[in-house]
Amino acid sequence: MQNRRARRKFDDEPENHERWLISYADFITLLFAFFVVMYAISVVNIGQYKVLSVALGDAFGGAGSAKPVNTEVPNLPIPNPNLKRHAELLRKEKTQMTKLAQDLLSTLAPLVKEGKVRVTQNSRGVSVEINASVLFDPGEARLTNESTEALRAVASLLKSDDHKVQVEGHTDNQPIRNTLFPSNWELSAVRASSVVRLFIDAGVAPERLTAVGFSANVPVAPNDNPIGRARNRRVAVTILSGIPDAVTELPTTPQQ
């Protein structure tokens, strides 16, 4: 009798027509999770992505079903402030050297136009190459009266600067032998020294200056014709960059 009443009560309960909402809610949850994953990938945050993968693994497969994932955020490289500071120094140095090169071009414009002076710039610094015929008589190392005006104009720009200056003497490959200069080595070195002395007299600090003689070892043109030899007889005034190149110390033992 009681069983019959229980069956009648169960049969009398209305049928639930909203069960589809459960499946629909599951579908919406999965769709939401999919878009969250896509967003997380687009952001490319490694730490958050790993944490998210664990949470989604639990949501899809049940708690503890996801494989263990290392959620520790990796140590990403921190920008080196020294490198940033060095890059800024390089930028300022290049700007300063470019301005100096332009000032030298403007000061020596007539000689540049005649092809007797070249102004160049590279990572080493700014170089002013002056043809020896502008500065010296053949086989001599004493500056001519006409050359001092151009060199003093260069010195007026250099004395207000603080860069090191290297003055290089160069010759052609034709041998020289007289009572003053036994070889082109002596001639090139004394010519460089003559320009250094003028710079000092014009107010450039002596500790900034270096004189070097290269003889005929650094030609800029072939020595097999008069035009090439004339180009090789020159004095190069190089304003050295104040930012030194990076130095790498070699290991004391060979690497295996």
C-alpha positions, 0 to 999 in steps of 0.5 A, a space after each residue: 500500500 505504501 509502495 503504491 502511494 510512493 509511485 503515485 506521488 512520484 508520477 504526480 511530480 511535474 517533469 523538469 524541462 530546464 535540464 538543458 540549462 546545465 549543458 548550456 552552462 557547461 558550454 558557456 563555461 568552456 567557451 569562456 575558458 577558451 577565450 581566456 586561454 587565447 588572451 593569455 597567450 596573446 599577452 605572453 606572460 609566462 608566469 601567468 600562463 603557467 598559473 592559468 594552465 593549472 587552473 584550467 586543467 583543474 576545471 576541465 579534468 577535475 582537481 588534481 588531474 592536471 600534470 604538475 606544472 612549475 608555476 615559478 616565474 622565471 628570472 627574466 634578464 634585467 636590463 643592464 644600466 651600465 649598457 644603457 649608460 654606455 649607449 647614451 655616452 656613445 650617442 653624445 660622443 658621436 654627436 659631438 664628433 660630428 659637429 667637430 668634423 663639420 666645423 673643421 670642414 667649414 674652416 678648411 673649405 677652400 683647401 678641401 675644395 682644392 683637394 688638398 685636405 680631406 676630413 673623414 669620420 669613423 669609430 676611431 674619431 675625426 681625421 684631417 688629412 693635409 697634403 704635405 705640399 700645403 705644409 712643407 717644402 720638398 724634403 723639409 720638415 719646417 712648416 711654411 709661412 703659408 701653412 701656419 694660418 690653416 693649422 692655427 685655424 685647426 688649433 683654434 677649434 681643438 684648444 676648446 675641445 678635450 679629446 686626445 689628438 694624434 698627429 701622424 706624418 706620412 711619406 711616399 716610398 721614394 728614399 731620402 738621405 741627407 744630413 737632416 733625415 737619414 730616411 723617411 722615418 725621421 722625416 715623417 716623425 719630425 714633420 708630425 712633431 712640427 705640427 704638434 709644436 705649432 698646436 702647443 704654441 696656439 694653445 692646445 694642451 701638450 698632454 693631449 698631443 701625440 706625434 707619430 711617424 709612419 714613413 711610407 708604411 700606410 699609403 692611401 694611393 699607389 706609389 707607382 705614379 706622381 699623383 699617388 706619391 703626392 697623396 701619400 705625402 701627408 700629415 693626418 691630424 686625428 681627434 680621437 674618440 673619448 669612448 674607448 672600445 670594449 677590451 676583452 681579456 684573453 684566457 691564460 690557457 687555451 680553451 679546449 
